[in-house]
């Protein structure tokens, strides 16, 4: 069965995050019930000066966004992602 997923160019990844209405753009949060989206490469670069294991995060590409799904309705989250992708 062919996949319907397509990779976004790295230049579009951060623009996508800015277009989201429901998913919150931010850092990792523990024990939060809100859905979050963040760009691990940005966080990794900021921490490279203080982390001894920074070389381990080099595999994190500029085209990766991480979603942490909270308690919102799944249909609402999918709708939010769809509307953001349509803007791109």
Z-matrix of the N, CA and C atoms (Angstrom, degrees):
N
C 1 1.447
C 2 1.527 1 109.12
N 3 1.323 2 118.29 1 122.81
C 4 1.468 3 120.31 2 -178.22
C 5 1.528 4 111.53 3 -69.40
N 6 1.310 5 114.91 4 145.27
C 7 1.462 6 120.94 5 179.33
C 8 1.526 7 110.28 6 -80.37
N 9 1.312 8 116.38 7 141.76
C 10 1.466 9 121.12 8 176.39
C 11 1.525 10 110.95 9 -93.81
N 12 1.319 11 117.24 10 -0.06
C 13 1.458 12 120.60 11 -177.88
C 14 1.521 13 110.17 12 -82.36
N 15 1.325 14 115.56 13 140.85
C 16 1.458 15 121.97 14 175.35
C 17 1.519 16 108.39 15 -129.90
N 18 1.300 17 116.18 16 144.66
C 19 1.458 18 120.18 17 177.06
C 20 1.521 19 109.36 18 -79.91
N 21 1.306 20 115.66 19 141.73
C 22 1.467 21 121.28 20 174.58
C 23 1.520 22 109.13 21 -88.04
N 24 1.317 23 117.56 22 145.16
C 25 1.463 24 118.92 23 172.29
C 26 1.538 25 109.25 24 -61.01
N 27 1.311 26 116.31 25 146.56
C 28 1.462 27 120.76 26 -178.89
C 29 1.530 28 111.87 27 -53.98
N 30 1.321 29 117.55 28 -32.82
C 31 1.467 30 120.86 29 -178.59
C 32 1.524 31 112.35 30 -66.77
N 33 1.328 32 117.68 31 -20.70
C 34 1.471 33 121.47 32 -178.61
C 35 1.525 34 113.40 33 -93.89
N 36 1.312 35 117.15 34 -14.31
C 37 1.463 36 120.31 35 -172.28
C 38 1.528 37 111.98 36 -62.41
N 39 1.313 38 117.95 37 -50.33
C 40 1.461 39 120.35 38 -179.62
C 41 1.526 40 111.14 39 -68.95
N 42 1.317 41 117.60 40 -33.33
C 43 1.466 42 120.70 41 176.92
C 44 1.525 43 110.21 42 -63.58
N 45 1.309 44 117.27 43 -37.77
C 46 1.462 45 121.24 44 177.37
C 47 1.524 46 110.24 45 -60.62
N 48 1.308 47 117.16 46 -47.17
C 49 1.464 48 121.14 47 -179.02
C 50 1.531 49 111.36 48 -59.37
N 51 1.310 50 116.67 49 -34.97
C 52 1.472 51 120.16 50 -179.39
C 53 1.526 52 112.62 51 -71.97
N 54 1.321 53 117.80 52 -23.38
C 55 1.464 54 121.88 53 -178.34
C 56 1.526 55 113.45 54 -85.77
N 57 1.303 56 117.78 55 -10.92
C 58 1.460 57 120.85 56 -178.05
C 59 1.518 58 111.02 57 -72.43
N 60 1.317 59 116.36 58 142.73
C 61 1.460 60 121.80 59 -179.14
C 62 1.521 61 112.30 60 -106.12
N 63 1.317 62 116.45 61 -35.90
C 64 1.462 63 121.01 62 -175.67
C 65 1.525 64 111.88 63 -95.74
N 66 1.313 65 116.07 64 -46.06
C 67 1.459 66 119.71 65 178.02
C 68 1.522 67 109.24 66 -70.36
N 69 1.305 68 116.29 67 130.26
C 70 1.466 69 120.79 68 -177.92
C 71 1.515 70 110.16 69 -87.97
N 72 1.322 71 115.86 70 132.22
C 73 1.452 72 121.72 71 177.15
C 74 1.521 73 107.29 72 -83.77
N 75 1.302 74 115.91 73 119.85
C 76 1.455 75 117.36 74 -179.36
C 77 1.505 76 113.04 75 179.66
N 78 1.302 77 114.53 76 -174.90
C 79 1.455 78 121.29 77 -178.89
C 80 1.524 79 110.28 78 -79.24
N 81 1.292 80 114.18 79 171.44
C 82 1.455 81 120.54 80 178.77
C 83 1.521 82 109.20 81 -64.42
N 84 1.307 83 115.68 82 138.69
C 85 1.458 84 120.58 83 179.15
C 86 1.519 85 108.76 84 -132.60
N 87 1.280 86 116.60 85 128.89
C 88 1.457 87 120.76 86 178.92
C 89 1.520 88 109.87 87 -89.78
N 90 1.298 89 115.55 88 140.13
C 91 1.471 90 123.45 89 176.30
C 92 1.523 91 113.15 90 64.71
N 93 1.325 92 117.09 91 25.61
C 94 1.465 93 121.16 92 176.94
C 95 1.522 94 108.07 93 -95.83
N 96 1.311 95 116.95 94 143.84
C 97 1.468 96 120.41 95 -179.56
C 98 1.521 97 112.61 96 -95.27
N 99 1.328 98 117.50 97 -5.28
C 100 1.462 99 121.54 98 178.82
C 101 1.526 100 110.14 99 -85.67
N 102 1.322 101 115.93 100 146.99
C 103 1.463 102 120.74 101 174.88
C 104 1.519 103 109.09 102 -76.63
N 105 1.332 104 115.31 103 139.13
C 106 1.459 105 121.40 104 -177.05
C 107 1.516 106 110.03 105 -126.64
N 108 1.315 107 115.54 106 155.80
C 109 1.456 108 122.30 107 172.12
C 110 1.520 109 106.82 108 -135.71
N 111 1.321 110 116.18 109 137.48
C 112 1.458 111 118.01 110 176.47
C 113 1.516 112 111.11 111 -150.29
N 114 1.308 113 114.59 112 165.21
C 115 1.456 114 124.35 113 -175.15
C 116 1.536 115 107.75 114 -106.99
N 117 1.338 116 118.18 115 96.53
C 118 1.470 117 120.56 116 -175.31
C 119 1.523 118 114.81 117 -57.11
N 120 1.325 119 118.12 118 -33.43
C 121 1.469 120 119.65 119 -179.40
C 122 1.520 121 111.29 120 -62.10
N 123 1.313 122 117.89 121 -36.77
C 124 1.468 123 120.82 122 178.84
C 125 1.523 124 110.81 123 -66.48
N 126 1.306 125 115.69 124 -42.03
C 127 1.463 126 120.18 125 179.85
C 128 1.519 127 110.16 126 -68.16
N 129 1.323 128 117.57 127 -40.38
C 130 1.462 129 121.82 128 -179.39
C 131 1.515 130 111.38 129 -63.17
N 132 1.326 131 117.59 130 -43.11
C 133 1.468 132 120.56 131 179.38
C 134 1.517 133 110.85 132 -62.27
N 135 1.326 134 116.85 133 -39.35
C 136 1.460 135 120.20 134 -179.08
C 137 1.525 136 111.30 135 -66.65
N 138 1.318 137 117.43 136 -29.50
C 139 1.460 138 121.05 137 -177.09
C 140 1.520 139 113.39 138 -92.18
N 141 1.318 140 118.80 139 -7.87
C 142 1.466 141 120.61 140 -174.61
C 143 1.521 142 112.71 141 -59.76
N 144 1.310 143 117.54 142 -31.73
C 145 1.456 144 119.39 143 -177.52
C 146 1.527 145 112.19 144 -73.94
N 147 1.343 146 118.09 145 -17.18
C 148 1.461 147 119.58 146 -178.21
C 149 1.532 148 113.33 147 -114.16
N 150 1.327 149 117.32 148 -9.94
C 151 1.469 150 120.32 149 -177.11
C 152 1.514 151 111.41 150 -99.69
N 153 1.318 152 116.06 151 131.13
C 154 1.461 153 120.66 152 176.63
C 155 1.522 154 111.51 153 -74.83
N 156 1.335 155 116.78 154 -23.16
C 157 1.468 156 120.98 155 -177.69
C 158 1.527 157 112.00 156 -103.18
N 159 1.316 158 117.35 157 27.40
C 160 1.465 159 121.28 158 -176.97
C 161 1.525 160 112.21 159 -59.04
N 162 1.318 161 116.76 160 -30.24
C 163 1.468 162 119.58 161 179.91
C 164 1.526 163 111.94 162 -62.64
N 165 1.314 164 118.47 163 -21.97
C 166 1.457 165 121.48 164 -179.51
C 167 1.525 166 112.39 165 -72.75
N 168 1.319 167 117.51 166 -19.25
C 169 1.460 168 120.20 167 -177.97
C 170 1.525 169 112.51 168 -96.64
N 171 1.314 170 117.89 169 5.71
C 172 1.459 171 120.30 170 -179.97
C 173 1.517 172 112.55 171 -63.44
N 174 1.318 173 117.83 172 -22.26
C 175 1.460 174 121.78 173 178.85
C 176 1.526 175 112.46 174 -73.03
N 177 1.306 176 117.67 175 -12.21
C 178 1.464 177 121.34 176 179.01
C 179 1.518 178 108.01 177 -75.59
N 180 1.327 179 116.18 178 115.49
C 181 1.454 180 120.64 179 -176.41
C 182 1.516 181 113.19 180 -85.69
N 183 1.307 182 114.51 181 163.58
C 184 1.464 183 121.49 182 177.95
C 185 1.531 184 111.42 183 -69.00
N 186 1.334 185 116.77 184 -15.80
C 187 1.462 186 120.46 185 -175.67
C 188 1.529 187 113.23 186 -96.62
N 189 1.334 188 117.69 187 13.39
C 190 1.458 189 121.36 188 -176.98
C 191 1.524 190 111.91 189 -103.67
N 192 1.316 191 115.87 190 128.51
C 193 1.460 192 122.62 191 169.36
C 194 1.518 193 107.25 192 -116.79
N 195 1.299 194 117.16 193 140.56
C 196 1.462 195 120.98 194 179.02
C 197 1.516 196 109.18 195 -110.20
N 198 1.320 197 115.20 196 131.43
C 199 1.464 198 121.57 197 177.13
C 200 1.514 199 108.89 198 -106.15
N 201 1.304 200 115.81 199 135.66
C 202 1.453 201 122.38 200 172.06
C 203 1.523 202 105.35 201 -119.67
N 204 1.328 203 115.95 202 109.31
C 205 1.463 204 121.02 203 -171.91
C 206 1.523 205 110.31 204 -86.43
N 207 1.320 206 114.82 205 129.68
C 208 1.452 207 122.00 206 -179.61
C 209 1.517 208 111.84 207 -100.33
N 210 1.317 209 115.97 208 -138.97
C 211 1.461 210 121.42 209 -174.08
C 212 1.523 211 114.47 210 -99.33
N 213 1.317 212 118.31 211 4.48
C 214 1.458 213 120.41 212 179.62
C 215 1.529 214 110.19 213 -66.16
N 216 1.300 215 116.16 214 160.53
C 217 1.456 216 122.25 215 176.85
C 218 1.530 217 109.23 216 -64.14
N 219 1.335 218 115.91 217 132.57
C 220 1.466 219 120.32 218 -177.13
C 221 1.528 220 111.44 219 -60.35
N 222 1.311 221 117.63 220 -36.26
C 223 1.465 222 120.92 221 178.04
C 224 1.520 223 111.84 222 -63.68
N 225 1.329 224 116.73 223 -36.86
C 226 1.468 225 120.64 224 177.33
C 227 1.525 226 111.19 225 -66.60
N 228 1.328 227 116.60 226 -40.17
C 229 1.462 228 120.37 227 179.57
C 230 1.524 229 111.47 228 -66.66
N 231 1.327 230 115.78 229 -43.19
C 232 1.468 231 119.90 230 177.65
C 233 1.523 232 110.31 231 -63.07
N 234 1.320 233 116.48 232 -41.98
C 235 1.465 234 120.57 233 177.65
C 236 1.515 235 111.85 234 -61.11
N 237 1.324 236 116.87 235 -39.83
C 238 1.463 237 121.34 236 178.86
C 239 1.523 238 110.30 237 -63.51
N 240 1.333 239 116.73 238 -44.72
C 241 1.463 240 119.97 239 178.39
C 242 1.527 241 111.64 240 -64.45
N 243 1.321 242 116.89 241 -40.79
C 244 1.474 243 120.21 242 179.38
C 245 1.522 244 111.86 243 -62.34
N 246 1.345 245 116.87 244 -45.93
C 247 1.465 246 118.67 245 -178.64
C 248 1.516 247 110.95 246 -64.87
N 249 1.319 248 117.80 247 -35.49
C 250 1.466 249 120.92 248 178.65
C 251 1.526 250 110.94 249 -67.93
N 252 1.331 251 116.92 250 -39.75
C 253 1.465 252 120.55 251 179.10
C 254 1.517 253 111.38 252 -67.37
N 255 1.331 254 117.90 253 -33.42
C 256 1.451 255 120.86 254 179.70
C 257 1.527 256 112.08 255 -67.22
N 258 1.326 257 116.15 256 -30.01
C 259 1.474 258 119.98 257 178.80
C 260 1.528 259 109.87 258 -67.58
N 261 1.332 260 115.81 259 -34.83
C 262 1.458 261 119.69 260 -179.82
C 263 1.504 262 109.11 261 -72.43
